Amino acid sequence: MAERLVTGDKAPAFTLQDSTGKDVSLAPRPGRSTIVYFYPAASTPGCTKEACDFRDSLASLQASGYDVLGISPDPVEKLAKFAANESLTFPLLSDADHAVAEAYGAWGEKKNYGKTYQGLIRSTVVVDPSGAVSLAQYNVRATGHVAKLRRDLNLDT
């Protein structure tokens, strides 16, 4: 399993395709932080709930200086359908080879119904304007995650 990031680490740089096929990079954004959240699969119940929670909180997160990037191992075409079906207005990025998830410590051993396998670990990393990790959360729950994240970031709910 890849080593998990902690506060103060330099966030690994990346460029991935979004649901429209456009390249999106994590780059320092003066005055803005980036919430990078990893989810296992588009259009599944938990991932849909989490994505819709981010969608519904997006305006207030952006007003507080936070941008949102969602990353999954899904292909661009599946992300495009997910974004359209759920009216998602923040970038969904395709990490098909899970290299970015590995760099962020969001890929590793999982257990489900008694089986052990390698997969995406639902995780969120907040990157500050200078490119450093300001918060890293692993094995988060899909339901209620955005509300908890807002509390952890000391944002009004």
C-alpha positions, 0 to 999 in steps of 0.5 A: 500500500502506498504511504498516506499523505499527512499535513505538511507533505507536498501534494503530488502533482498530476494531470488527468483527463476530465469528463470532457477529455480536457487535461486538468492539472493540480497546480498551486492556485494563489488564494485557493485551496483544492479538495481532491477526493477519491471515489471508487466508481461513478454511478454507484449509490455511495459515490453518487451520494458523495458527489451530489453532496459536493455538488450541493456544497460547491458554491459555498466551498468555492466562496470559502476559497476551495475548489473541488476535484473528484478522481476515480479509476473510471474511463472518461466516457463513464465520468461524462455520463455520471456528470450529466446524469447528476448535474455535477459541475466540478471536474471529475478526473479519470485515473484509469491506471490509478497512479495518482490514487497510489501517489496519494495513498488512496489505493491499497488493500480493501476487504469486502464480503470476506474477500481481500483485494486491491482497490480505491480507498475513499479518501480526501486530501485538501491541498493549500494554495502553495501545494502542501497538504493541509488535511488528509482523510482516508477510509471516509464514509460517503454519506455525511462526508462533505458535512464532516469535511466542512466542520474539519475545515471550520466552514459554516454548515 
